[in-house]
């Protein structure tokens, strides 16, 4: 199911744009995220759904979401997003991306 990519807030979008002109490793991360965006535009449900009971409270409080998905990026990075149903569109709302280590901390694994 096709979706449109949106950022959860301006800070997330700014951080993404800063990756484009950054050092080598961050530039790779930028390309990986762009590839993930292409996949999500084709199918907003192409990631892995995270069980509701495992959704960190920070996301619920900050963004008011009721579903959470992760998209595995290379080298252990994770793209965290939520899917919203607009009037006639599915939106993939990008919340953040993080290393595997930060992902484990956030989700208390």
Secondary structure as UniProt FT lines:
FT   STRAND          4..7
FT   HELIX           10..20
FT   HELIX           24..42
FT   TURN            44..45
FT   STRAND          48..50
FT   HELIX           52..54
FT   HELIX           57..63
FT   STRAND          68..72
FT   HELIX           74..76
FT   STRAND          78..85
FT   STRAND          90..98
FT   HELIX           100..106
FT   TURN            107..108
//
